Amino acid sequence: MKKIVITGVDGAGKTTQVNLLKKVLPNVNTMSVWDIVANPEYKAWSIYNGFPPEVEKYVMQLPPVSRTFFIFHAFDFAYAKAMQKKADFLILDGYWYKYLSVEMAMGTDEDFVDFIFNRYEEPDICFYLDLPINKIHERKPVISQYESGTKEGIDYANFLKIQVEAKDLIENMIPEDSYCINALKSVEEIHEEIMDKIARNLL
């Protein structure tokens, strides 16, 4: 199974590109951190009722390390399930680079980096969608409580502050041979560039 990562800050267009790849690559599976909520086994658990608002309220009351454990509980579940499926390609939306960079920007322990790095394999190919911070508002005018990093309400200024720090962190986490793509290009141009690199390296 070839692992393809599409990562970047919020609003960079990760999920859009994941969905486009899903349509054109053969025998493909995708994975996102919140796949856990689609599983009937967990739907009965009260913590996942009313997702996402109620889950976010709970998560944002946790201290930083506990919050990170919760996020990576969901990530680990989704990753394990995805690895069990027989597919030629697994497309990872954000991957741990995105989630850990945001968690660190919100104050979690830096020791998580080594733990997470050693737990999950590097992908066969990684695409980093580079979006300038000053363009995030145009791409993501509506944010969640978790994204704003607040215990109460929505704080867009704090969201942008988190994204600034997360952007620096994620750029130091991704593999050195990652492909950096200008996220200001059109959706079609980005998709074409990604497909060209996949064709050259994985097909």
C-alpha positions in Angstrom: 0.0 0.0 0.0 1.4 3.4 -1.1 0.8 6.2 1.4 0.2 9.7 0.1 0.0 12.6 2.5 -1.7 15.9 1.7 -0.9 18.3 4.5 -0.8 22.0 5.3 -2.4 24.6 7.6 -6.2 25.0 7.9 -7.7 26.3 4.7 -4.9 25.2 2.4 -7.2 22.9 0.4 -6.1 19.5 1.8 -9.5 17.8 1.8 -10.4 19.1 -1.6 -7.2 17.5 -3.1 -7.8 14.3 -1.2 -11.3 14.0 -2.7 -10.0 14.7 -6.2 -7.3 12.0 -5.8 -9.9 9.6 -4.5 -11.8 9.9 -7.8 -8.8 9.2 -10.1 -6.5 6.7 -8.3 -7.3 3.0 -8.5 -8.2 1.0 -5.4 -7.8 3.9 -3.1 -8.7 4.5 0.6 -8.6 7.8 2.5 -8.0 8.6 6.2 -8.9 11.5 8.4 -8.6 12.1 12.1 -12.4 12.1 12.7 -13.1 8.8 10.8 -13.8 7.5 14.3 -17.2 9.2 14.5 -18.5 7.3 11.4 -17.9 4.0 13.1 -21.2 2.5 14.7 -19.1 1.0 17.5 -18.4 4.5 18.8 -21.7 6.2 17.9 -23.3 4.8 21.0 -20.7 6.4 23.3 -22.1 9.6 24.9 -19.0 11.5 24.2 -19.5 11.2 20.5 -23.2 12.2 20.5 -23.8 15.6 18.9 -20.5 15.6 17.1 -18.8 17.9 16.5 -20.1 20.7 18.9 -20.4 18.6 22.0 -17.1 16.8 21.5 -15.3 20.1 20.9 -16.7 21.5 24.1 -15.4 18.5 26.0 -12.0 18.5 24.3 -11.4 22.2 24.9 -12.0 21.8 28.6 -9.0 19.3 28.8 -5.5 20.4 29.8 -3.1 20.4 26.8 -1.6 16.9 27.2 -5.0 15.3 27.8 -6.4 17.1 24.8 -3.6 15.8 22.6 -4.2 12.2 23.9 -7.8 12.6 22.9 -7.0 13.9 19.4 -4.5 11.1 18.8 -6.9 8.5 20.2 -9.1 9.4 17.3 -6.2 9.6 14.9 -4.7 6.2 16.0 -8.1 4.5 15.6 -8.6 5.9 12.1 -5.0 5.0 11.1 -5.3 1.4 12.3 -8.6 0.9 10.5 -7.2 2.3 7.3 -4.1 0.1 7.5 -6.4 -3.0 7.8 -8.1 -2.3 4.5 -6.7 -3.7 1.3 -5.9 -0.8 -1.0 -3.2 0.2 -3.5 -3.2 3.7 -2.2 -3.9 5.3 1.2 -4.4 9.1 1.1 -3.9 10.7 4.5 -5.6 14.0 5.0 -3.2 16.2 7.1 -1.5 13.2 8.7 0.1 13.6 12.1 2.1 16.5 10.9 -1.0 18.8 10.8 -2.6 17.6 14.1 0.6 17.6 16.2 1.7 21.0 14.9 -1.7 22.5 15.9 -1.6 20.7 19.3 1.9 22.1 20.0 0.9 25.6 19.0 -1.9 25.2 21.6 0.6 24.3 24.3 1.0 20.6 24.4 4.3 18.9 25.5 7.1 18.9 22.8 8.0 15.3 23.9 5.1 14.1 21.8 7.1 14.8 18.7 9.5 11.8 19.2 6.7 9.5 20.4 4.5 10.3 17.4 7.4 10.3 14.9 8.4 6.8 16.0 4.9 5.4 16.0 3.8 6.3 12.4 5.7 5.5 9.2 6.8 8.2 6.8 4.6 8.3 3.7 5.8 7.2 0.3 5.1 10.8 -0.9 4.1 14.0 0.9 2.6 17.1 -0.5 2.7 20.3 1.6 0.2 22.9 0.4 1.8 26.2 1.3 -0.8 28.8 2.1 0.2 32.3 3.4 -1.3 33.1 6.8 -2.8 36.3 5.5 -4.9 34.2 3.0 -6.5 31.9 5.6 -9.4 34.2 6.4 -10.4 34.1 2.7 -10.3 30.3 2.6 -11.7 29.6 6.1 -14.1 32.4 7.3 -15.9 30.0 9.6 -14.0 28.1 12.3 -14.8 25.6 15.1 -14.2 26.0 18.8 -11.3 23.6 18.7 -9.7 25.5 15.8 -10.0 28.7 17.7 -8.2 27.1 20.7 -10.6 28.5 23.3 -12.7 27.0 26.1 -15.6 29.3 25.4 -16.9 30.7 22.1 -14.9 31.4 18.9 -11.8 33.6 18.8 -10.6 34.2 15.2 -7.6 36.2 16.3 -6.4 33.3 18.4 -7.0 30.9 15.6 -4.7 32.9 13.3 -2.1 33.1 16.1 -2.2 29.3 16.4 -1.9 28.9 12.6 1.2 31.1 12.5 3.0 28.9 15.0 1.6 25.6 13.5 2.9 26.6 10.0 6.4 26.9 11.3 6.1 23.6 13.2 4.6 21.6 10.4 7.3 22.8 7.9 9.9 21.3 10.3 8.0 18.0 10.7 7.3 17.0 7.2 9.9 14.8 5.4 12.8 16.6 3.7 11.8 15.3 0.3 8.2 16.6 0.6 6.8 18.5 -2.4 5.9 22.1 -1.5 3.0 23.4 -3.6 1.8 26.9 -3.8 -1.8 26.7 -2.3 -2.7 29.9 -4.1 -2.8 28.1 -7.4 -6.1 27.0 -8.7 -7.6 23.7 -7.5 -7.0 22.2 -11.0 -3.4 23.3 -11.2 -2.6 21.9 -7.7 -4.3 18.6 -8.6 -2.4 18.4 -11.9 0.9 19.0 -10.1 0.1 16.4 -7.5 -0.9 13.8 -10.1 2.3 14.5 -12.1 4.5 13.8 -9.0 2.4 10.6 -8.2 2.7 9.4 -11.7 6.5 9.9 -11.7 7.1 8.3 -8.3 4.4 5.8 -7.5 2.6 4.6 -10.7 
